[in-house]
Amino acid sequence: MEKEKQMIDSCSCTIIHEDIVNKVKESMPQEEKLYDLAELFKVFGDTTRIKILYALFESEMCVCDIAALLGMNQSAISHQLRVLKQAGLAKFRKEGKVVYYSLDDEHIKNIFDQGFIHITHK
């Protein structure tokens, strides 16, 4: 019992349930993985990127068509697509001079589906 009341490093908290703390600590992903996850969620923090991803759920599209769909200029769309590519959310292929963008994989759609379930379950 006394062992359970150890102090946590620099925190003034007392451990009440050491077994739970240890179990959670063991299952916690590596710091680098948590950082990568936080970076992924940051990419989802922009409405324009969300709109682009939704468009790509429906169809592979070129920059011009995405720009027309969203009423934005091509350079703004290209910038957002670059962010999506760097995050591993979008991929591209060239056909002549035209570059077509699509989702990198189906996981992205699943993340969105879960997000919508969460915000609409009230």
JOKA-V917437 format. One record per residue. N is the residue number from 1. RES is the residue in one small letter. PHI is phi in whole degrees, -180 to 180 (NA if undefined). OMEGA is omega in whole degrees, -180 to 180 (* if undefined). Layout:
# JOKA-V917437
N & RES & PHI & OMEGA
N & RES & PHI & OMEGA
This chain:
# JOKA-V917437
1 & m & NA & -179
2 & e & -63 & -180
3 & k & -62 & -179
4 & e & -69 & -177
5 & k & -102 & 177
6 & q & -66 & 177
7 & m & -83 & 177
8 & i & -87 & -179
9 & d & 13 & -176
10 & s & -96 & 180
11 & c & -87 & 179
12 & s & -91 & 180
13 & c & -86 & 176
14 & t & -105 & 177
15 & i & -70 & 179
16 & i & -95 & -176
17 & h & -122 & -175
18 & e & -58 & -179
19 & d & -62 & 179
20 & i & -68 & 179
21 & v & -58 & -180
22 & n & -65 & 179
23 & k & -62 & -180
24 & v & -66 & 180
25 & k & -60 & 179
26 & e & -67 & -177
27 & s & -89 & -179
28 & m & -67 & 178
29 & p & -62 & 177
30 & q & -61 & -179
31 & e & -54 & -179
32 & e & -62 & 179
33 & k & -66 & 178
34 & l & -65 & 176
35 & y & -62 & 179
36 & d & -60 & 178
37 & l & -65 & 178
38 & a & -62 & 178
39 & e & -64 & 177
40 & l & -60 & -179
41 & f & -67 & 175
42 & k & -62 & 180
43 & v & -62 & 179
44 & f & -75 & -176
45 & g & -84 & -179
46 & d & -125 & -176
47 & t & -61 & 180
48 & t & -63 & 179
49 & r & -65 & 177
50 & i & -62 & 179
51 & k & -63 & 179
52 & i & -62 & 179
53 & l & -61 & 178
54 & y & -61 & 177
55 & a & -61 & -179
56 & l & -72 & 172
57 & f & -63 & -175
58 & e & -83 & -174
59 & s & -165 & 168
60 & e & -65 & -176
61 & m & -143 & 174
62 & c & -91 & -177
63 & v & -58 & -179
64 & c & -59 & -179
65 & d & -68 & 177
66 & i & -65 & 179
67 & a & -61 & 179
68 & a & -64 & -180
69 & l & -59 & -175
70 & l & -94 & 180
71 & g & 66 & -179
72 & m & -127 & 178
73 & n & -84 & -175
74 & q & -63 & -178
75 & s & -68 & 177
76 & a & -66 & 179
77 & i & -66 & 179
78 & s & -60 & 178
79 & h & -60 & -179
80 & q & -67 & 177
81 & l & -65 & 177
82 & r & -62 & 178
83 & v & -62 & 180
84 & l & -64 & 177
85 & k & -65 & -179
86 & q & -63 & 179
87 & a & -84 & 180
88 & g & 77 & -178
89 & l & -99 & -180
90 & a & -130 & 176
91 & k & -134 & -179
92 & f & -139 & 172
93 & r & -144 & 180
94 & k & -105 & 173
95 & e & -132 & -172
96 & g & 67 & 179
97 & k & -92 & -176
98 & v & -94 & 177
99 & v & -107 & 180
100 & y & -107 & -179
101 & y & -111 & 177
102 & s & -149 & 176
103 & l & -67 & 179
104 & d & -70 & 177
105 & d & -163 & -177
106 & e & -74 & 180
107 & h & -57 & -177
108 & i & -62 & 178
109 & k & -62 & 179
110 & n & -63 & 178
111 & i & -61 & 179
112 & f & -65 & 179
113 & d & -58 & 179
114 & q & -65 & 177
115 & g & -61 & 179
116 & f & -68 & 175
117 & i & -59 & -178
118 & h & -64 & -175
119 & i & -79 & -178
120 & t & -110 & -174
121 & h & -80 & -176
122 & k & -68 & *
